[in-house]
Amino acid sequence: MRSPRVRLVVRRVALAVASAVLIINCAVRGMGGDPHWLSPLHLRDKVSALASLAWHFTGHDVECEPDAAALLIEQSARRNGVPPQLALAVARTESSLRAHAISRTGAMGLMQLMPGTAAWLGVGDAFDPTQNTDAGTRYLAQLLKRYRGDRVRALAAYNLGPGRVPARGALALPAETRAYVGKILGARVLAASM
């Protein structure tokens, strides 16, 4: 049995942890994500995304306008060999063309790059629209190549991660990913490929 003093310390620590989680999730909600207020999921990625955004604001202070963002995405897509309308549809679905968006899982910017993916792609500032769109379209190009042009699989891998999408064979996707791919390609295209 714990002493009253130990119980008090445990309560205070629990309250401090819950408060920190609440603050992190409130900040992510303020940037467009929708995590549950006390969700402990993806805390490391959320904190990383918020720190990256804070660093970004040391040199930038304005949100990229949607028309300018669309133009950047189209240019990056052409440069990286991705159909511009596909890349634009991905960015609209991912971030609604908001350069400072953070998802409930900690994905960042226009193309919603996870911190690890952004680092792997050599992105210094995931909230810089030019860096983000270049990396996002390069990643999409890599996925399209990996899945031999199969847009359904490439988009599913963009959403889930390539380790969770088989290159061949049956494709069983979670409902959220089916909705994501269907939103980008259209429900009929998705239904025909499954």
C-alpha positions in Angstrom: 0.0 0.0 0.0 1.3 3.4 -1.0 1.7 6.2 1.5 -0.4 9.4 1.0 2.7 11.3 0.0 3.5 8.8 -2.8 -0.1 8.9 -4.0 0.1 12.7 -4.1 3.3 12.6 -6.2 1.8 10.0 -8.6 -1.3 12.2 -9.0 0.8 15.3 -9.7 2.9 13.5 -12.3 -0.2 12.0 -14.0 -1.7 15.5 -14.1 1.5 17.0 -15.5 1.6 14.3 -18.2 -2.0 14.7 -19.1 -1.6 18.5 -19.3 1.4 18.1 -21.6 -0.5 15.7 -23.9 -3.5 18.1 -23.9 -1.3 21.1 -24.8 0.4 19.1 -27.7 -3.0 17.9 -29.1 -4.5 21.4 -28.8 -1.6 22.9 -30.7 -1.9 20.2 -33.4 -5.7 20.9 -33.6 -4.9 24.6 -34.0 -2.8 23.6 -37.1 -5.6 21.6 -38.7 -5.2 18.1 -37.2 -7.9 16.4 -35.3 -6.5 14.2 -32.6 -8.5 13.4 -29.5 -7.7 15.9 -26.8 -5.9 13.3 -24.6 -4.6 11.0 -27.3 -1.1 9.7 -26.5 -0.8 8.3 -30.1 2.0 9.7 -32.3 3.3 12.1 -29.6 6.8 12.0 -30.8 5.8 12.9 -34.4 3.4 15.6 -33.2 6.1 17.2 -31.1 8.6 16.9 -33.9 6.1 18.6 -36.3 5.3 21.4 -33.9 9.1 22.0 -33.3 9.6 22.1 -37.0 6.8 24.6 -37.5 8.3 26.8 -34.7 11.7 26.6 -36.4 10.0 27.4 -39.8 8.4 30.6 -38.3 11.8 32.0 -37.3 12.4 32.7 -41.0 8.9 32.8 -42.5 5.7 34.3 -41.2 3.1 33.9 -43.9 1.0 31.0 -45.1 1.4 30.1 -48.7 -1.7 31.2 -50.7 -3.6 28.2 -52.3 -3.0 29.4 -55.8 0.7 29.7 -55.2 0.7 26.3 -53.5 -1.1 24.7 -56.5 1.5 26.2 -58.9 4.4 24.9 -56.8 2.8 21.4 -56.7 2.3 21.4 -60.4 5.9 22.5 -61.1 7.3 19.9 -58.6 5.1 17.2 -60.1 6.3 17.9 -63.7 10.0 18.1 -62.5 9.6 14.7 -60.7 7.6 12.9 -63.4 4.3 12.8 -61.6 1.0 13.7 -63.3 0.3 17.3 -61.9 -3.4 16.7 -61.3 -2.6 13.6 -59.3 -0.1 15.5 -57.1 -2.5 18.3 -56.7 -5.3 16.0 -55.7 -3.0 14.4 -53.1 -2.1 17.8 -51.6 -5.8 18.9 -51.6 -6.8 15.7 -49.8 -3.8 15.8 -47.4 -3.8 19.4 -46.4 -6.4 21.4 -48.3 -3.3 23.2 -49.7 -2.3 24.6 -46.3 1.5 24.8 -46.0 1.4 24.9 -42.2 -1.0 22.0 -41.7 -0.1 19.3 -39.1 -2.2 16.1 -39.1 -3.3 14.2 -36.1 -0.4 11.8 -36.6 2.2 14.6 -37.0 2.4 14.8 -40.8 3.5 18.2 -42.0 2.9 20.7 -44.7 1.2 20.7 -48.1 2.0 17.1 -48.9 1.8 15.9 -45.3 5.2 14.4 -44.8 5.8 12.4 -41.7 9.0 13.7 -39.8 10.9 10.5 -40.6 9.9 10.5 -44.3 10.8 14.2 -44.5 14.3 13.5 -43.0 14.7 10.5 -45.3 13.9 12.7 -48.3 16.4 15.3 -47.2 13.9 18.0 -46.3 15.4 20.7 -44.0 12.1 22.6 -43.5 8.9 20.5 -44.1 6.8 23.7 -43.8 8.6 25.4 -46.6 6.2 24.9 -49.6 9.0 24.5 -52.1 10.9 21.8 -50.1 7.7 20.1 -49.1 6.2 19.8 -52.6 9.4 18.7 -54.1 9.9 16.0 -51.5 6.2 14.9 -51.6 6.2 14.6 -55.4 9.5 12.8 -55.4 8.1 10.3 -52.9 4.9 9.9 -55.0 7.1 9.3 -58.1 9.1 6.6 -56.2 5.8 4.9 -55.1 4.4 5.0 -58.6 7.6 3.4 -59.9 7.6 0.8 -57.1 4.0 -0.2 -57.9 4.6 -0.1 -61.6 2.2 2.8 -62.2 -0.6 1.3 -60.2 -2.1 4.5 -58.7 -4.3 2.8 -56.2 -1.4 1.0 -54.6 0.9 4.0 -54.8 -1.7 6.2 -53.1 -2.5 3.5 -50.5 1.3 3.4 -49.8 1.4 7.2 -49.6 -1.3 7.0 -46.9 -0.3 3.8 -45.1 3.4 3.5 -45.8 4.9 1.3 -48.4 5.6 -1.5 -46.0 1.9 -2.1 -45.6 0.9 -2.3 -49.3 1.9 -5.4 -51.3 3.3 -4.9 -54.8 1.1 -7.7 -56.2 -1.8 -9.9 -55.3 -4.9 -9.1 -53.3 -5.2 -5.6 -51.9 -7.1 -5.4 -48.6 -7.1 -1.8 -47.4 -8.5 -0.3 -44.2 -11.7 1.8 -44.7 -9.8 5.0 -44.1 -7.3 4.3 -46.8 -10.0 3.2 -49.2 -11.8 6.5 -48.6 -8.5 8.4 -49.1 -7.8 6.7 -52.4 -11.4 7.0 -53.5 -11.4 10.7 -52.8 -8.3 11.2 -55.0 -9.1 8.8 -57.8 -12.9 8.5 -57.6 -14.9 5.7 -56.1 -15.4 3.9 -59.4 -11.7 3.6 -60.1 -11.0 2.2 -56.7 -13.9 -0.3 -56.9 -12.7 -1.5 -60.3 -9.1 -2.2 -58.9 -10.1 -4.1 -55.8 
